[in-house]
Amino acid sequence: MTNKKSLALVLLIIFATTALFSGCGSKSANNNTITMVEGTVKTLDPRKIGESAGIHIADQVWEGLTNSSEKSEAVPAGAEKWNVSADGLTYIFYLRKNAKWSDGSLVTAHDYEYSWKSAIAPNFASTRVEDFTGIKNAMEYNAGKAKIEDVGVKAIDDYTLQVVLKAPRPFFPFECSGSSMKPVSKKACEANSKAYGDPKTMLFNGPFKISEYVHNSKYTCVRNDQYWDKVNVKPEKLVFVISEDAASVKTMLLTGQVDYIGDVYPPSDFEKLKKDGYIHTSPKLGVYHYIFNCKKKPFDDVRIRKAFALSVNRQLLIDKVLKGGQKPALAYVPYGMWDANPGEDFRIVGGDFFKDNDVETAKKLLAEAGYPDGKNFPEVSLKYNTSEGHKKIAEAIQEMWKDNLGINVKLVNVEWAVFQTELDNHDFDIARMGSIAGVPDASTFFDGQMPKGGSNYGNWENSNFIKMYPESQKLSDNAERMRLMHEAEKMFIADDMADLPIYFYVNNNAVNPRLKGYVADSMLNIYYKGAYKE
């Protein structure tokens, strides 16, 4: 999932402290400056970005072969066109010859080949490796079972990139819009291995470039005067403010100091903000969920995982806490994903795997596991990254577990950087997560769930899945591939309940009503190139 893809792509928006806004207000009121609130960014190396805040910034300062339209369709960007072979395995991308890095040097196909191969290198330690699953020998090279020259990515010349896939992948051009597939400068990276760890030394090929970074405060981006389409870049400046204080953020929105807040947790006056035109609701292909540590007691017992999942009243949570039009997640893959035939929705075809608020079955399973009415149940905790929204959800579910199962679950909140490290180290009992699709295909939610996969924080292992899933992604028969995707979801949720799905997202973005011209799709992509204020 990562993802952009998986997703095991892992993704969120968090808000910032009031003090961090000092000096930003008057600037963001400028019609030529767009100010956004985003969360903490762990890294801005596009080959490693995992959180939504980093992806949103990356979309402005780097440009991949393609971008995404509002309909989540691939449109030309760094590549002016492409074609695909009759068997669906070989793509040829033709790069723009006037595309440049921010230092004036040309962006070439060699940069893309270097970027993609370095991202999947065994010693690079990227959590986004599964984004390259479809490319021939990419995962084999990452696992040390193939040579780098065996990977199906090759610069034919400076402006022609050939990509060979292991199986037909009709959504591959869309995958190329992902942050992990955006290019880095081969020359800059080879000259300075830290070139893409520090905004001061990075090179950019997108509409904007980072001009200032204040630690844990803000990123400032200005127009990139070397960008190939600079005449159509409308904002002079973008300011990404890092914030955790939802109340202060709302005040700044209402006073015109902030223009865009991504996927907000509704404040008490959410309905009034919506009525006044500040809330823009749109589809979002993602699921808010809790991860079980499947190899840590007591959650190594599937009966306990199922008891915890079945005892949550999702509809009540949506009605009383979220209030944003979300849908209860009674499976893992959200609505809006393609199925085998045009017009078919994967979720509708697959249906639900369990009942919401099925307390009777939950109690029965808990008793079978040796803990009737929660008696003698060991101390366990739920971890979530610091956010008022995550806290409210956790408190509501904590109360449900107490009332329905007789189990007291400790709540632990940690800052995002620490939280991400603890997820990577499987240091939790239960942990909150939000997973957003990288492509409108169910595989985006399972590519990272193999053992040691980038999204397999819960250490889930299922021998049938391990055998079946990689083979399913080699099939040219899409109907059979989709049948196996439904089987994969059944293994993950219905059989093993490796995860606790809570709700399917919608985008509830708080937006200055004057802000127009930005492009946002149903996943994580957003582009401010054409944004302006009326």
PyMOL commands that set and color helices and strands:
alter all, ss='L'
color gray80, all
select helices_A, chain A and resi 18-21+25-28+52-61+109-119+129-132+138-142+148-150+172-175+179-181+186-191+230-232+246-254+270-275+302-310+314-322+346-350+359-368+372-374+388-405+416-424+442-445+463-472+478-495
alter helices_A, ss='H'
color red, helices_A
select strands_A, chain A and resi 15-16+33-38+66-68+74-76+79-84+90-95+153-157+160-164+208-214+218-223+237-244+260-261+279-292+327-328+380-385+409-414+430-436+499-511+515-516+519-520+526-527+532-533
alter strands_A, ss='S'
color yellow, strands_A
deselect
rebuild
show_as cartoon
